[in-house]
Amino acid sequence: MDGAIALSILVVALVVVLLLLYLSVRIVQQYEQMVVFRLGKTTEEMVRGPGLRFLIPIIDRPVKVDVREQFIEVPSQTTITKDNAPINVDFLIYWRISDPLKSVVNVAYFAGALQGVATTTLRAVIGDILLDDVLSKREQINEVLRTKLDEVTERWGGKITTVEIREITPPRDVQDAMNRQLSAERTRRAVITESEGARQSAINVAEGQKQSEILKAEGERQAAILRAEGFSQALERIYAAAHGIDEKTMALQYLEALKALGASPSTKFVIPTEFTNLANRISGYVADGMSGKSAG
């Protein structure tokens, strides 16, 4: 009987010890911070980092906070632009906890509070912007939303890292107008491209003709130079040959020419002025020939 009681006491003691260990020992992950409430109160010194942490059972109550970056999706919201155009906008918010103590003490559910304030902030921001600017300045709107949300969530211990607008849906008539404008722009670009091509083609043809004319003129100039050089060379050869002909040979050639004129049926002849000199030279040659024979 005494043994059974002792065993029961041992079991109870073991259970108590295990329960105390369970209540006093906590493992905090690398991506977590643990806020400890002692008798319902906490301070900055009661925030524990990653590792094995010991608590006072029953007196301490731990609250773990995930400090990793997270995101929430804000569903499509209908907002009115500055020029009274209704548009639907949906976006993503990336955030993380920067102050674990504030995130536990100052707000009950950070993600839900963030989504609610994001909806109202979106309407306020879009309401100050014209429709055309909303469609063309998405990056600027993202930055404005991030700044405003970061200012609001700072008191909750949160940090807004990025805001990304996923889709902006304008009214149907605006979409039709945008499609028509896009089609007109494409047509304009096609016309410009075609005209540029035609202009470049004309320039290329003109350049080709110009080069052809230049080459043709250059060829004619070279041919003229060659002809002139050939004529000059011919004159030089004639001049050189003429130097080798003596006066007697020239006289005989004159006589041959006169003989040909005499055989011609023409009744009028043009006698060169040098004919008198030629006759005198021939007479001289005849006289020389006669005197040579007499001497013989």
ZIZI-V69514 format. One line per field, one symbol per residue. phi: phi as a letter, one per 40 degrees, with the letter a starting at -180 (. if undefined). psi: psi as a letter, one per 30 degrees, with the letter a starting at -180 (. if undefined). burial: # if it has 9 or more other ideal C-beta (glycine too) atoms within 8 Angstrom, else .. A space follows every 50 residues. Layout:
# ZIZI-V69514
phi=???
psi=???
burial=???
This chain:
# ZIZI-V69514
phi=.ccccccccccccccccccccccbbbbccccbbbcbcbfgbaaccccbcc hcbbbcdgccbcbcbcbccbabbccdbcbbcccgbcbbbbabbbaacbbd ccccccacaccccccccccccccccccbbcdccccbbccccdcccccccc ccccccgbbccabbccabbccccccccccccccccccccccccccccccc cccccccccccccccccccccccccccccccccccccccccccccccccc ccccccccccccccccbbbbccccccccccccdccccccccccccc
psi=eeeeeeeeeeeeeeeeeeeeeeffkkjkleglkkkkkjhflllefgkkak akkkljkeekjkjkkjglklllkjlkkklkleghkklkkklkkkllkfje eefeefkejeeeeeeefeeeeeeeeefgkleeeeffheeeeeeeeeeeee eefefggljjekkjkekjjlleeeeeeeeeeeeeeeeeeeeeeeeeeeee eeeeeeeeeeeeeeeeeeeeeeeeeeeeeeeeeeeeeeeeeeffkleeee eeeeeeeeeeeefkflfkkjklffeeeeeeeeeeeeeeeeeeeee.
burial=..................##..####.#...#######...#...###.. ..#.#.#..#.####.#..#.#.#..#.###...#.###########..# ####..#..#..###.###.#######.#.#..##.##..######.### .###.#####.##.#..#.#...##..#...................... .................................................# #..##.....#.............#..#..##..#...........
